[in-house]
Amino acid sequence: MDLKKTPKQFVENVSGGFTEEFFVLAFFSGDAATTFALTPKHAKRFSEWVSYQVKEYEKKHGEIDAVWVPGMKSPIQGKDLSTEGDNG
């Protein structure tokens, strides 16, 4: 599959949780969310893959200045992108 040809969606927030059986990840974009369930092994591999990708990015582009804060709200909300009532 060529990832350059697949549709893209901006994710402004991620949330989730876990049980003994699976992890749940919800990716939010505006008022919509796509939710995925992963086995613990898949969740671990996903975590390792994301960590590897971030490290490779930082090698090329420099350190990302970001801190994860549980419950943090996105600075961009779907309503901010709305063109309703726009005269332009």
N, C-alpha and C positions, 0 to 999 in steps of 0.2 A: 504494500500500500504506500502510495506517495503522499506523505503528510502535507506537502506543499499544496496539494490539490483538495484537501479536506476542508470543510467549513470550519471557521474559527468563531469562538465566542469569548468575549472578555469576561473573566471571572473577577469579581470585586470582593468576594469573601468566601471563606471555606469554613464549614463547621462539621461536626460529626460526633461519633461516640463509638462505644464497643460493648459487646457482650462476650461471654465465654466462647461463643460460636463464630462471631464475625465482627468486622469493623464497618461502620457506615460513614461515608463521606458525602457531604452535600456541597455542591459548587453553585454559588449564587451569582446571578447576573440580573440586575434590576429586580423586577418582581418575580422572576422565574428561578427555579433551582433544578438541577439535575443531581440525582442521588445514586450513589453506587454502594454496593455491599461487597466486601472483600473478605476472604478467609484470612486468619491471622498470618499465615505464611505469605500470602499475596500482599497484605498490608505492609509487612516487614520489607519485602522486596521493593514495593513502591516507595517506601520511605528511603531506602538505600539508593534507589535510582534518582529520586529528587535531590538527595544530598550530593550525589556524584555530579549531577547536572549543574547544581549551584556552584560547586567547587570549580568545575571546568569553566563556567561563565566568569567567575571571579578571576581565574588565571588570565583570561583573555581581556576582561573589561575592568578589572579592579573590584575591590571589596564592595559589597552591597551594604548600605547603611540601613538596616532594618532590624527591628526587634519584635518578636511575637508577643502579643499581649492577649490573653484569653478574653473573649467577649468584645474585642475591639471592633468598632463599626468602621465600614469603609468610608473614606472621604468622598467617594463618588457614589451617588444614589441614582437609581433609574429616573427619578423625577427631575434630577439635574440635567439629564440629557433630553428631556421631552421638548418637542417643538410646538406643543399645543399652545395656542394663544399668541404665538410668535407672529409678528407682522413683517418679518424679514424673510 
